[in-house]
Amino acid sequence: MFIVALAFASILPAVTAHNTGYVVDAIYGTTPAIDGVVSNGEWDDARNVTIDMPSPGYRSTIYVKHDAAHYLFIAFNVPDATLVDISSDSINVLFDPLHQGDVYPQTDDIGLWVTRSGTIGESNGTGSEWQETSVSGWIAAVSSTSEGWQVELGIEFSKLGITSKIAKTIGAAFQVFDCLALIVNIETGEIMGRIMSFGSWPPEEAHYDPWNPSSWGDLNYGVPVIIIPPKEPLPVTVTFQVSGLGDDALGVVLTVEGTEYTFTQLPVSFIWEVGSTHTVAASDPVSAGSGKQYAWVSWSDGGGQTHSYTTPSSDETVTANYKSQYQLTMQVNPTGGGTTNPAVGTHWYDSGQTLSIQAFPTSGYTFSSWSGSGSGSYSGASNPADVTINGPITETANFQPTFNPPIRVSKNTYYSGYPSAAASGSYVYVAWEDWTPVSGSGGYPEIWLRVSSDYGANFGSPIRISTNTYNSVNPSVAAYGSYVYVAWEDFTPVSGSGSAPEIWMRISSNNGASFGSAIRISTNTYESCLPSVAASGSYVYVAWMDSTPVSGSGGSFEIWVRVSSNYGASFGPAIRISTNTGESAYPSVTVSGSYVYVAWMDSTPVSGSGGLPEIWMRVSSNNGGTFSPPIRISTNTYDSWHPSLAVSGSYVYVAWQDDTPVSGSGSQPEIWLRVGS
């Protein structure tokens, strides 16, 4: 405890104190900036006392002075380097304005407290205890570093019953609390308590008791001072606050004289000299989490977002006004299908604002619908459409490809069938089986190809791929970059074929301008048919169905694959994909990066198949080096036929023909699709 002697008379008579020697004189001095920083020289004209903390062993200094007119100023410099719980580290200032003592806090007694985390509070005596009340008549600011923390307080004379130029002595005490450790339940992590260090002025050995105002000391006249006329004009209190922000405001909101303040630290007040100038700034925008922000609108004093503020002649509150905004995210599906207004990306709009959104399809697409999410969004086919910004909104413009009139690719009076198409960049390739008699065909079908370099707008002349006098049927074409691969089933007798069809391939490295010689893919004396080709990078994959008897095949067809890693220059050995005694047929292969997918129809009886064929698939993640166990795609008791595969990124699509009766099918086969990711 101590006595704060606020001297305004020239000579004050001495009085014996309960705690003899614990007296401090609040003398006239310059007005400090109440910013929480005890700057060099700022408190040199103040009197001070010290508090020794028993643990961890440091000394805090408390400064006291006044402006002879309006405020009592107090500053704490606490060199506490322990940062255990800054919300528990605190300083207390106790006042007995009437200096009437008593053994319990009386109704005139005041307790002010400030935590290291910046929380301030106030209590009043009730005659028997301390009771928390609202904060009024004083301001405080805190600064904290790893080396310690500081507090500055400005307390109005009227709160302490002080009248300018009239001497008055009041009882007072200072306290410092330091949290040294937390007591934690090791099983639950719950904080059970804290180990605190405590120091005071007067010290405990002087019988100090914060609950006993009589122990805070008596009046002590006898301090010679000079009467100092009050300053004119008096310093004023300027308070900065915000309007329009909520508790969700994040980060720095206001900056005053270089010091940043968050929403929870506002309002903040300063004691400034009339006419002094200070720089203030409002942050713009202020984040409020995902999809929400606050935009600065104006200052109540009419200044810009960052401006120089001149202290007026009376107390003033200055308000930074904000408005809520939400994020609108515009997207298109698929990419490249069109554009939007607002443009694709993120935009910010005022809360409650209604705006029009519009979609513009690119060539080859038509607008389909909007898919919206968020309060005030729109979903539907209207274009343009209105959305109301009641919260974060995402709007996706969906487009569908449009198709030009059919293009006739084969032009003859004979049978053309079994087409296969592939595309890479602007190049489109269509292969087919054609019975048109040509030289050297022996009257049997050949494989032909036409190429377009402008996305199918125009096609070049037909290119003859197979050149022999036997059946060439069931083509499959694939393309990657400038490489084009055409495989087919060919009945031309060759050594080791046993007069059964084999799988052959021709390759072009220049977008189909020329092709290399035919490459034999299957090499056995049994039937090899229905090839399927896929390519990615330098890798080429050819799958086919083969009746060559192998262990466990039961004499039925199996699915095989060969892989080339050098654009088809050479192929590795055949890999057996299906391994069962039922017939495996109609292979389809596709590839994405290092992932290879092979699907086929398999008649092996399994649970729930009714003894009829199902669709199965195997996957390789290492360019065909190894394959996963078979995955069952169709699960019904009716025929499932003719699978077709496609892949994009991590998404895999399997389509097939299925005889399962369903409503509206007329008991005819339907097409089904399964998607995997």
C-alpha positions as CSV (number, residue, x, y, z in Angstrom):
1,M,0.0,0.0,0.0
2,F,1.0,3.6,-0.4
3,I,-0.2,7.1,-0.1
4,V,-0.5,9.2,-3.3
5,A,0.0,12.8,-2.2
6,L,-1.5,15.1,-4.9
7,A,0.0,18.4,-3.8
8,F,-1.4,21.8,-4.9
9,A,-0.6,23.9,-1.8
10,S,2.8,25.5,-1.2
11,I,3.3,23.7,2.2
12,L,1.4,20.6,3.4
13,P,1.6,19.8,7.2
14,A,2.9,16.3,8.1
15,V,0.8,13.6,9.6
16,T,2.0,10.2,11.0
17,A,1.1,7.3,8.7
18,H,0.3,3.7,9.8
19,N,2.9,2.5,7.3
20,T,5.6,5.1,8.1
21,G,7.7,5.9,5.1
22,Y,5.3,4.5,2.5
23,V,4.4,7.8,0.9
24,V,4.7,8.9,-2.7
25,D,4.1,12.4,-4.1
26,A,2.2,12.8,-7.3
27,I,3.8,15.9,-8.8
28,Y,3.0,18.0,-11.8
29,G,4.5,16.7,-15.1
30,T,4.0,16.5,-18.9
31,T,1.1,14.7,-20.3
32,P,2.1,11.2,-21.4
33,A,0.7,9.3,-24.4
34,I,-1.4,6.6,-22.9
35,D,-0.3,4.0,-25.4
36,G,1.1,1.3,-23.0
37,V,4.7,2.2,-23.8
38,V,6.9,3.8,-21.0
39,S,9.0,5.7,-23.5
40,N,12.5,7.1,-22.7
41,G,12.1,10.4,-21.0
42,E,8.3,10.3,-20.9
43,W,8.2,9.6,-17.1
44,D,11.4,11.3,-16.0
45,D,9.4,14.1,-14.4
46,A,7.3,11.6,-12.2
47,R,8.0,10.2,-8.8
48,N,8.3,6.4,-8.5
49,V,8.2,3.5,-6.1
50,T,9.3,-0.1,-6.7
51,I,7.9,-3.6,-6.0
52,D,10.3,-6.5,-5.5
53,M,8.8,-9.8,-6.7
54,P,9.9,-12.8,-4.5
55,S,9.9,-15.1,-7.5
56,P,11.3,-15.1,-10.1
57,G,13.1,-12.2,-8.6
58,Y,12.7,-8.9,-10.5
59,R,11.8,-5.3,-9.6
60,S,8.8,-3.5,-11.0
61,T,8.8,0.3,-11.1
62,I,5.6,2.4,-10.7
63,Y,5.5,6.1,-11.8
64,V,3.1,8.7,-10.6
65,K,2.4,12.3,-11.8
66,H,-0.5,14.6,-12.8
67,D,-1.3,17.4,-15.2
68,A,-2.5,19.9,-12.5
69,A,-5.9,20.1,-14.1
70,H,-7.6,16.9,-15.2
71,Y,-5.7,13.6,-14.8
72,L,-3.7,11.5,-12.5
73,F,-1.2,9.4,-14.5
74,I,0.3,6.1,-13.3
75,A,2.6,3.8,-15.2
76,F,3.9,0.3,-14.5
77,N,7.2,-1.2,-15.9
78,V,7.1,-4.9,-15.1
79,P,10.3,-6.8,-16.4
80,D,8.5,-10.2,-16.4
81,A,10.0,-12.5,-19.0
82,T,7.8,-15.5,-18.1
83,L,4.9,-15.9,-20.6
84,V,2.9,-18.7,-19.0
85,D,-0.6,-17.2,-19.0
86,I,-0.7,-13.5,-20.0
87,S,-4.4,-13.3,-19.0
88,S,-3.4,-14.1,-15.4
89,D,-0.5,-11.6,-15.2
90,S,-2.0,-8.4,-13.9
91,I,-1.5,-5.1,-12.0
92,N,-3.9,-3.6,-9.5
93,V,-4.3,0.0,-8.2
94,L,-6.4,0.5,-5.1
95,F,-7.7,4.0,-4.0
96,D,-9.3,5.2,-0.8
97,P,-10.4,8.7,-2.1
98,L,-11.9,9.8,1.3
99,H,-9.0,8.3,3.2
100,Q,-11.5,7.0,5.8
101,G,-9.8,3.7,6.3
102,D,-11.8,0.9,8.0
103,V,-11.1,-2.8,8.0
104,Y,-13.2,-3.6,4.9
105,P,-13.4,-1.8,1.5
106,Q,-15.9,1.0,1.8
107,T,-18.2,2.4,-0.9
108,D,-15.8,5.2,-1.8
109,D,-12.9,2.7,-2.3
110,I,-11.9,1.9,-5.9
111,G,-9.9,-1.0,-7.3
112,L,-8.6,-0.9,-10.9
113,W,-7.0,-3.8,-12.7
114,V,-5.3,-4.4,-16.0
115,T,-4.1,-7.8,-17.4
116,R,-1.1,-8.3,-19.6
117,S,-3.4,-9.5,-22.4
118,G,-5.1,-6.0,-22.3
119,T,-8.3,-6.7,-20.3
120,I,-9.3,-3.9,-17.9
121,G,-11.7,-4.0,-15.0
122,E,-13.0,-2.1,-12.0
123,S,-14.4,-2.9,-8.6
124,N,-15.9,-0.9,-5.8
125,G,-16.1,-1.5,-2.1
126,T,-19.5,-2.5,-0.6
127,G,-18.6,-2.1,3.1
128,S,-17.7,-5.7,3.5
129,E,-16.0,-6.8,0.2
130,W,-15.0,-5.9,-3.3
131,Q,-17.7,-6.1,-6.1
132,E,-16.9,-5.8,-9.8
133,T,-18.6,-2.8,-11.6
134,S,-18.5,-1.1,-15.0
135,V,-15.3,0.7,-16.1
136,S,-15.6,4.5,-16.1
137,G,-13.5,7.6,-15.6
138,W,-10.2,6.1,-16.6
139,I,-8.3,4.6,-19.5
140,A,-5.4,2.2,-19.8
141,A,-3.1,0.8,-22.5
142,V,-0.8,-2.2,-22.4
143,S,2.3,-3.3,-24.3
144,S,4.1,-6.6,-24.0
145,T,7.3,-8.2,-25.2
146,S,9.2,-11.3,-24.3
147,E,11.2,-9.2,-21.9
148,G,8.4,-7.7,-19.9
149,W,5.2,-5.6,-20.1
150,Q,4.1,-2.1,-19.4
151,V,0.9,-0.4,-18.5
152,E,-0.1,3.3,-18.6
153,L,-3.3,4.6,-16.9
154,G,-5.0,8.0,-17.0
155,I,-7.5,8.6,-14.2
156,E,-9.8,11.5,-14.1
157,F,-9.6,13.8,-11.0
158,S,-13.3,13.6,-10.6
159,K,-13.2,9.9,-10.1
160,L,-10.9,10.4,-7.1
161,G,-12.7,13.4,-5.7
162,I,-9.8,15.7,-6.6
163,T,-10.4,19.4,-7.3
164,S,-7.8,21.3,-9.3
165,K,-5.6,23.6,-7.0
166,I,-6.9,22.1,-3.8
167,A,-4.5,19.8,-1.9
168,K,-5.8,16.3,-1.3
169,T,-4.2,13.1,0.0
170,I,-5.8,9.8,-0.7
171,G,-4.9,6.2,0.3
172,A,-3.6,4.0,-2.4
173,A,-1.8,0.7,-3.1
174,F,-0.1,-1.0,-6.0
175,Q,0.0,-4.8,-6.7
176,V,1.7,-7.0,-9.3
177,F,0.6,-10.6,-10.0
178,D,2.8,-13.0,-12.1
179,C,1.6,-16.4,-13.3
180,L,4.6,-18.8,-12.9
181,A,3.0,-22.2,-13.8
182,L,-0.3,-23.9,-14.7
183,I,-1.6,-26.9,-12.7
184,V,-3.0,-29.2,-15.4
185,N,-4.8,-32.6,-15.1
186,I,-2.5,-34.9,-17.1
187,E,-5.4,-37.1,-18.1
188,T,-7.9,-34.5,-19.3
189,G,-5.6,-31.5,-20.1
190,E,-7.9,-29.4,-17.9
191,I,-6.3,-26.4,-16.2
192,M,-6.9,-27.0,-12.5
193,G,-5.2,-23.9,-11.1
194,R,-2.2,-21.5,-11.3
195,I,0.9,-20.9,-9.3
196,M,1.2,-17.2,-8.8
197,S,3.8,-14.8,-7.5
198,F,2.6,-11.6,-5.8
199,G,4.3,-8.3,-4.9
200,S,2.8,-5.1,-3.5
201,W,3.6,-1.5,-2.4
202,P,3.6,-1.2,0.6
203,P,5.0,-4.7,0.9
204,E,3.4,-7.5,2.9
205,E,5.9,-7.2,5.7
206,A,4.5,-3.7,6.3
207,H,1.2,-5.4,7.2
208,Y,-0.3,-4.5,3.9
209,D,-3.8,-6.0,3.3
210,P,-5.8,-5.2,0.1
211,W,-9.0,-5.8,2.1
212,N,-8.1,-3.3,4.8
213,P,-8.0,0.3,3.6
214,S,-6.7,1.4,7.1
215,S,-3.4,-0.4,6.2
216,W,-3.0,1.8,3.2
217,G,-1.5,4.6,5.3
218,D,-2.5,8.1,6.6
219,L,-2.3,11.6,5.3
220,N,1.3,12.9,5.2
221,Y,1.6,16.7,5.0
222,G,4.9,18.4,4.8
223,V,5.8,18.0,1.1
224,P,6.9,21.5,-0.1
225,V,5.5,22.2,-3.6
226,I,5.0,25.2,-5.8
227,I,1.4,26.1,-6.9
228,I,1.2,25.4,-10.6
229,P,-1.6,27.0,-12.6
230,P,-3.8,24.6,-14.6
231,K,-3.0,24.2,-18.2
232,E,-5.2,26.0,-20.7
233,P,-6.7,24.5,-22.7
234,L,-7.0,21.2,-20.7
235,P,-6.0,17.9,-22.4
236,V,-9.0,16.0,-23.8
237,T,-10.0,12.4,-24.2
238,V,-10.3,11.1,-27.8
239,T,-11.9,7.7,-28.3
240,F,-11.7,5.6,-31.5
241,Q,-14.4,3.0,-32.2
242,V,-15.9,1.1,-35.1
243,S,-19.5,0.6,-36.4
244,G,-20.7,-2.2,-38.6
245,L,-18.2,-4.8,-37.5
246,G,-19.1,-8.1,-35.7
247,D,-17.2,-10.4,-33.4
248,D,-16.0,-12.3,-36.4
249,A,-13.8,-9.5,-37.6
250,L,-10.2,-10.8,-37.8
251,G,-6.8,-9.1,-37.6
252,V,-6.0,-5.4,-37.4
253,V,-9.0,-3.0,-37.6
254,L,-7.6,0.4,-36.7
255,T,-4.1,1.8,-36.5
256,V,-3.5,4.9,-34.3
257,E,-0.1,6.5,-34.3
258,G,1.5,3.3,-35.6
259,T,-0.1,1.0,-33.0
260,E,-2.5,-1.6,-34.4
261,Y,-5.8,-2.6,-32.7
262,T,-8.0,-5.6,-33.3
263,F,-11.8,-5.6,-32.9
264,T,-11.6,-6.9,-29.3
265,Q,-9.2,-4.1,-28.3
266,L,-11.8,-1.4,-29.3
267,P,-12.9,1.2,-28.4
268,V,-9.5,2.7,-27.5
269,S,-9.1,6.1,-25.8
270,F,-6.2,8.6,-25.7
271,I,-5.4,11.8,-23.7
272,W,-4.1,14.3,-26.1
273,E,-3.3,18.0,-26.0
274,V,-5.7,20.3,-27.9
275,G,-4.5,21.0,-31.4
276,S,-2.1,18.1,-31.5
277,T,-2.1,16.0,-34.7
278,H,-2.1,12.2,-35.0
279,T,-2.2,9.7,-37.8
280,V,-5.2,7.3,-37.8
281,A,-6.0,4.5,-40.3
282,A,-8.9,2.1,-40.9
283,S,-8.1,-1.3,-42.4
284,D,-9.8,-2.1,-45.7
285,P,-10.9,-4.8,-46.1
286,V,-11.2,-6.5,-42.7
287,S,-11.5,-10.3,-43.1
288,A,-14.4,-12.1,-41.3
289,G,-13.4,-15.7,-42.3
290,S,-14.3,-17.7,-45.4
291,G,-16.4,-15.8,-47.9
292,K,-17.0,-12.7,-45.7
293,Q,-15.3,-9.4,-45.2
294,Y,-16.0,-5.9,-44.0
295,A,-15.3,-2.8,-46.2
296,W,-14.5,0.6,-44.8
297,V,-17.1,3.2,-45.7
298,S,-16.2,6.5,-43.9
299,W,-14.8,8.2,-40.8
300,S,-17.2,10.2,-38.7
301,D,-14.8,13.2,-38.8
302,G,-14.9,13.1,-42.6
303,G,-11.3,12.0,-43.0
304,G,-9.9,9.6,-45.6
305,Q,-9.2,5.9,-44.8
306,T,-5.8,7.1,-43.5
307,H,-5.7,10.7,-42.4
308,S,-4.2,13.2,-40.0
309,Y,-6.5,13.9,-37.0
310,T,-6.3,17.2,-35.1
311,T,-7.4,17.0,-31.4
312,P,-10.4,19.2,-30.8
313,S,-11.1,21.4,-27.8
314,S,-13.4,18.9,-26.1
315,D,-13.7,15.2,-25.6
316,E,-14.7,13.4,-28.8
317,T,-15.5,9.9,-30.1
318,V,-14.4,9.2,-33.7
319,T,-16.1,6.3,-35.5
320,A,-14.9,4.2,-38.4
321,N,-17.9,3.0,-40.3
322,Y,-17.9,-0.4,-42.1
323,K,-20.3,-2.5,-44.2
324,S,-20.6,-6.3,-44.6
325,Q,-19.6,-7.9,-47.9
326,Y,-19.8,-11.5,-49.1
327,Q,-17.9,-13.4,-51.8
328,L,-19.4,-14.4,-55.1
329,T,-17.5,-17.2,-56.8
330,M,-18.2,-17.7,-60.5
331,Q,-17.4,-21.0,-62.2
332,V,-18.0,-22.8,-65.5
333,N,-18.6,-26.4,-66.3
334,P,-16.9,-27.8,-68.3
335,T,-13.8,-25.6,-68.5
336,G,-13.7,-23.9,-71.8
337,G,-17.5,-24.3,-72.3
338,G,-18.1,-20.5,-71.9
339,T,-17.6,-17.4,-70.0
340,T,-19.7,-15.5,-67.4
341,N,-20.5,-12.0,-66.2
342,P,-19.2,-11.3,-63.5
343,A,-16.1,-13.1,-64.9
344,V,-15.0,-16.5,-63.6
345,G,-13.2,-16.0,-60.3
346,T,-14.1,-14.4,-57.0
347,H,-15.8,-11.1,-56.4
348,W,-17.0,-9.1,-53.4
349,Y,-20.5,-7.5,-53.1
350,D,-22.4,-5.7,-50.4
351,S,-24.6,-7.7,-48.1
352,G,-28.2,-7.7,-49.5
353,Q,-27.2,-6.5,-52.9
354,T,-29.0,-8.0,-55.9
355,L,-27.1,-8.4,-59.2
356,S,-27.6,-10.0,-62.5
357,I,-25.4,-13.0,-63.6
358,Q,-25.1,-14.1,-67.2
359,A,-23.5,-17.0,-69.1
360,F,-22.0,-16.8,-72.6
361,P,-21.3,-20.2,-74.3
362,T,-18.2,-20.5,-76.5
363,S,-18.4,-22.0,-80.0
364,G,-19.5,-25.6,-79.9
365,Y,-21.4,-25.2,-76.6
366,T,-24.8,-24.1,-75.5
367,F,-25.9,-22.8,-72.0
368,S,-27.7,-25.4,-70.0
369,S,-28.3,-24.2,-66.4
370,W,-27.0,-22.5,-63.3
371,S,-26.0,-24.5,-60.2
372,G,-26.0,-22.2,-57.2
373,S,-25.2,-22.7,-53.5
374,G,-25.4,-20.2,-50.6
375,S,-28.1,-17.9,-49.3
376,G,-29.6,-15.9,-52.1
377,S,-28.1,-18.1,-54.9
378,Y,-29.9,-19.2,-58.1
379,S,-30.3,-22.6,-59.6
380,G,-32.2,-23.0,-62.9
381,A,-32.2,-22.4,-66.6
382,S,-32.8,-18.6,-66.7
383,N,-30.1,-16.6,-68.4
384,P,-29.5,-13.9,-67.3
385,A,-30.6,-14.5,-63.7
386,D,-30.6,-12.6,-60.4
387,V,-28.8,-13.5,-57.2
388,T,-29.1,-11.7,-53.8
389,I,-25.9,-11.5,-51.7
390,N,-27.2,-12.8,-48.3
391,G,-24.0,-14.8,-47.7
392,P,-21.1,-16.4,-49.6
393,I,-22.4,-17.7,-53.0
394,T,-21.0,-20.0,-55.6
395,E,-22.6,-20.0,-59.1
396,T,-21.6,-22.5,-61.8
397,A,-22.7,-22.0,-65.4
398,N,-23.2,-25.4,-67.0
399,F,-22.7,-25.8,-70.7
400,Q,-23.4,-28.6,-73.1
401,P,-21.6,-29.4,-76.3
402,T,-23.5,-28.8,-79.5
403,F,-23.2,-31.1,-82.4
404,N,-23.0,-30.0,-86.1
405,P,-25.0,-31.9,-88.7
406,P,-23.7,-35.5,-89.4
407,I,-20.6,-35.7,-91.5
408,R,-20.4,-38.5,-94.0
409,V,-17.0,-40.2,-93.6
410,S,-17.3,-43.2,-95.9
411,K,-18.6,-42.6,-99.4
412,N,-19.2,-45.8,-101.4
413,T,-21.9,-48.2,-102.4
414,Y,-20.6,-51.1,-100.3
415,Y,-20.9,-52.0,-96.6
416,S,-19.0,-49.7,-94.2
417,G,-19.1,-50.7,-90.5
418,Y,-17.5,-51.1,-87.1
419,P,-16.1,-47.5,-86.8
420,S,-13.6,-46.4,-84.2
421,A,-12.7,-42.8,-83.5
422,A,-9.9,-41.0,-81.7
423,A,-8.8,-37.4,-81.2
424,S,-5.7,-35.5,-80.1
425,G,-5.7,-31.7,-80.1
426,S,-7.4,-30.5,-83.3
427,Y,-6.9,-33.8,-85.0
428,V,-9.7,-36.3,-85.4
429,Y,-9.3,-39.9,-86.7
430,V,-12.0,-42.2,-87.9
431,A,-11.2,-45.9,-88.8
432,W,-13.7,-48.4,-90.2
433,E,-14.2,-51.7,-92.0
434,D,-15.1,-51.3,-95.6
435,W,-16.2,-53.9,-98.3
436,T,-15.6,-51.7,-101.3
437,P,-13.6,-53.8,-103.8
438,V,-10.1,-52.4,-104.3
439,S,-7.0,-53.8,-105.9
440,G,-5.4,-56.6,-103.8
441,S,-8.4,-57.0,-101.4
442,G,-9.6,-60.2,-102.9
443,G,-13.1,-58.9,-102.5
444,Y,-12.8,-58.9,-98.8
445,P,-13.2,-55.9,-96.4
446,E,-10.2,-53.6,-95.7
447,I,-9.5,-51.1,-92.9
448,W,-9.7,-47.5,-93.9
449,L,-9.0,-44.2,-92.1
450,R,-9.8,-40.5,-92.6
451,V,-8.2,-37.6,-90.8
452,S,-9.4,-34.1,-89.9
453,S,-6.9,-31.5,-88.7
454,D,-9.6,-28.9,-87.8
455,Y,-11.7,-30.6,-85.1
456,G,-13.7,-32.6,-87.7
457,A,-14.8,-29.6,-89.8
458,N,-13.1,-31.2,-92.9
459,F,-11.6,-34.6,-93.6
460,G,-8.9,-35.7,-95.9
461,S,-9.1,-38.5,-98.5
462,P,-9.5,-42.1,-97.2
463,I,-6.3,-43.9,-96.3
464,R,-6.1,-47.6,-96.8
465,I,-4.6,-49.2,-93.7
466,S,-4.8,-52.9,-94.5
467,T,-3.5,-54.2,-97.8
468,N,-4.2,-57.9,-98.3
469,T,-6.6,-60.4,-99.9
470,Y,-8.2,-61.7,-96.7
471,N,-10.7,-60.3,-94.2
472,S,-9.6,-57.2,-92.3
473,V,-12.2,-56.3,-89.7
474,N,-13.0,-54.7,-86.3
475,P,-10.6,-51.7,-86.3
476,S,-9.6,-49.7,-83.2
477,V,-7.8,-46.4,-83.3
478,A,-5.9,-44.4,-80.6
479,A,-4.0,-41.1,-80.8
480,Y,-1.6,-39.2,-78.5
481,G,0.2,-36.1,-79.7
482,S,1.2,-36.7,-83.3
483,Y,1.2,-40.5,-83.0
484,V,-1.8,-42.5,-84.4
485,Y,-2.2,-46.2,-83.8
486,V,-4.6,-48.4,-85.8
487,A,-5.1,-52.0,-84.8
488,W,-7.4,-54.6,-86.4
489,E,-8.2,-58.3,-86.7
490,D,-6.8,-59.8,-89.9
491,F,-7.4,-63.3,-91.4
492,T,-4.4,-63.3,-93.7
493,P,-2.5,-66.6,-93.1
494,V,1.0,-66.0,-91.7
495,S,3.5,-68.3,-90.1
496,G,2.3,-69.7,-86.8
497,S,-1.2,-68.4,-87.1
498,G,-2.8,-71.7,-87.9
499,S,-4.9,-69.8,-90.5
500,A,-6.8,-68.1,-87.6
501,P,-7.1,-64.3,-87.4
502,E,-4.3,-62.3,-85.7
503,I,-4.1,-58.8,-84.4
504,W,-2.1,-56.3,-86.5
505,M,-1.2,-52.6,-86.1
506,R,0.1,-49.8,-88.1
507,I,1.6,-46.6,-86.6
508,S,1.9,-43.0,-87.9
509,S,4.1,-40.5,-86.1
510,N,3.0,-37.5,-88.2
511,N,-0.8,-37.2,-87.6
512,G,-1.7,-39.9,-90.1
513,A,0.2,-38.4,-93.1
514,S,2.1,-41.7,-93.5
515,F,2.1,-45.1,-91.8
516,G,4.8,-47.6,-91.0
517,S,4.6,-51.3,-91.9
518,A,2.1,-53.6,-90.3
519,I,3.2,-55.0,-86.9
520,R,1.9,-58.4,-85.8
521,I,0.7,-58.1,-82.2
522,S,-0.7,-61.6,-81.5
523,T,1.5,-64.6,-82.4
524,N,-0.3,-67.9,-81.9
525,T,-2.3,-70.6,-83.9
526,Y,-5.7,-69.8,-82.4
527,E,-8.2,-67.0,-83.0
528,S,-7.2,-63.5,-81.9
529,C,-9.9,-60.9,-82.4
530,L,-11.6,-57.6,-81.4
531,P,-8.6,-55.4,-80.6
532,S,-8.8,-52.3,-78.4
533,V,-6.0,-49.7,-78.4
534,A,-5.0,-46.9,-76.0
535,A,-2.0,-44.6,-75.8
536,S,-0.5,-42.1,-73.3
537,G,2.9,-40.5,-73.8
538,S,5.3,-43.1,-75.2
539,Y,3.2,-46.0,-73.9
540,V,0.9,-48.0,-76.2
541,Y,-1.5,-50.7,-75.0
542,V,-3.3,-53.3,-77.2
543,A,-5.9,-55.6,-75.7
544,W,-7.7,-58.4,-77.5
545,M,-9.6,-61.6,-76.9
546,D,-7.7,-64.8,-77.7
547,S,-8.8,-68.5,-77.8
548,T,-5.3,-69.9,-77.3
549,P,-5.7,-72.7,-74.6
550,V,-4.0,-71.8,-71.4
551,S,-4.1,-73.2,-67.9
552,G,-7.4,-72.4,-66.2
553,S,-9.1,-71.1,-69.3
554,G,-11.3,-74.2,-69.9
555,G,-10.7,-73.8,-73.6
556,S,-12.6,-70.5,-73.7
557,F,-11.4,-67.0,-74.8
558,E,-9.3,-65.0,-72.5
559,I,-8.3,-61.2,-72.5
560,W,-4.7,-60.4,-73.2
561,V,-2.7,-57.1,-73.4
562,R,0.7,-56.2,-74.8
563,V,2.5,-53.0,-73.8
564,S,5.0,-50.8,-75.7
565,S,7.0,-48.1,-73.9
566,N,8.5,-46.6,-77.1
567,Y,5.7,-45.5,-79.2
568,G,5.0,-49.0,-80.6
569,A,8.6,-49.6,-81.8
570,S,8.6,-52.8,-79.8
571,F,6.1,-54.6,-77.5
572,G,6.6,-56.6,-74.3
573,P,5.2,-60.2,-73.9
574,A,1.5,-60.8,-73.8
575,I,-0.1,-60.2,-70.3
576,R,-3.1,-62.4,-69.4
577,I,-5.8,-60.2,-67.9
578,S,-8.7,-62.7,-67.4
579,T,-8.0,-65.9,-65.6
580,N,-11.1,-68.1,-65.5
581,T,-12.9,-71.0,-67.2
582,G,-15.7,-68.9,-68.6
583,E,-15.6,-67.0,-71.9
584,S,-13.9,-63.5,-71.7
585,A,-14.7,-61.2,-74.6
586,Y,-15.1,-57.7,-75.9
587,P,-12.1,-56.0,-74.3
588,S,-11.9,-52.2,-73.8
589,V,-8.7,-50.5,-72.7
590,T,-8.0,-46.9,-71.7
591,V,-5.2,-45.0,-70.0
592,S,-4.5,-41.9,-67.9
593,G,-0.9,-41.2,-67.1
594,S,0.5,-44.4,-65.5
595,Y,-2.9,-45.8,-64.8
596,V,-4.2,-48.5,-67.3
597,Y,-7.8,-49.8,-67.2
598,V,-9.0,-53.0,-69.0
599,A,-12.7,-54.0,-69.0
600,W,-14.3,-57.0,-70.6
601,M,-17.4,-59.2,-70.6
602,D,-17.0,-62.4,-68.7
603,S,-19.4,-65.4,-68.6
604,T,-17.8,-67.0,-65.5
605,P,-20.7,-67.7,-63.1
606,V,-20.6,-65.6,-59.9
607,S,-23.1,-65.0,-57.1
608,G,-26.1,-62.9,-58.4
609,S,-25.2,-63.3,-62.1
610,G,-27.8,-65.9,-62.9
611,G,-25.1,-67.7,-64.8
612,L,-25.0,-64.9,-67.4
613,P,-22.1,-62.7,-68.4
614,E,-21.0,-59.7,-66.2
615,I,-18.7,-56.7,-66.8
616,W,-15.3,-56.9,-65.0
617,M,-12.3,-54.6,-64.9
618,R,-8.6,-54.7,-63.8
619,V,-6.4,-51.7,-63.1
620,S,-2.7,-51.1,-63.3
621,S,-1.1,-48.1,-61.7
622,N,2.4,-48.7,-63.1
623,N,2.0,-48.6,-66.9
624,G,0.8,-52.2,-67.1
625,G,3.6,-53.6,-65.0
626,T,1.1,-55.3,-62.7
627,F,-2.7,-55.4,-62.4
628,S,-5.1,-55.4,-59.5
629,P,-7.5,-58.3,-58.9
630,P,-10.6,-58.1,-61.1
631,I,-13.4,-55.7,-60.1
632,R,-17.0,-56.6,-60.8
633,I,-18.8,-53.7,-62.5
634,S,-22.2,-55.1,-63.3
635,T,-24.3,-56.9,-60.7
636,N,-27.5,-58.5,-62.1
637,T,-29.0,-61.8,-63.3
638,Y,-29.2,-60.7,-67.0
639,D,-26.7,-60.4,-69.8
640,S,-24.2,-57.6,-69.6
641,W,-22.3,-57.0,-72.8
642,H,-19.9,-54.8,-74.8
643,P,-18.1,-52.6,-72.2
644,S,-16.6,-49.3,-73.2
645,L,-14.1,-47.4,-71.0
646,A,-13.1,-43.7,-70.7
647,V,-11.0,-41.9,-68.2
648,S,-10.3,-38.3,-67.3
649,G,-7.8,-37.5,-64.5
650,S,-8.9,-39.7,-61.5
651,Y,-12.4,-40.4,-62.8
652,V,-13.1,-43.6,-64.6
653,Y,-16.3,-44.3,-66.6
654,V,-17.6,-47.8,-67.6
655,A,-20.5,-48.1,-70.0
656,W,-22.2,-51.3,-71.2
657,Q,-25.2,-52.9,-72.8
658,D,-27.5,-54.6,-70.3
659,D,-30.5,-56.9,-70.8
660,T,-31.9,-56.4,-67.3
661,P,-35.6,-55.4,-67.6
662,V,-36.4,-52.0,-66.2
663,S,-39.4,-49.7,-66.4
664,G,-39.8,-48.2,-69.9
665,S,-37.2,-50.5,-71.5
666,G,-39.8,-52.7,-73.3
667,S,-37.7,-55.6,-72.2
668,Q,-35.0,-54.5,-74.6
669,P,-31.3,-53.9,-73.7
670,E,-30.5,-50.5,-72.1
671,I,-27.1,-48.7,-71.8
672,W,-25.8,-48.3,-68.2
673,L,-22.8,-46.4,-66.8
674,R,-20.8,-46.6,-63.6
675,V,-18.4,-44.0,-62.4
676,G,-15.3,-44.5,-60.2
677,S,-13.0,-41.9,-58.7
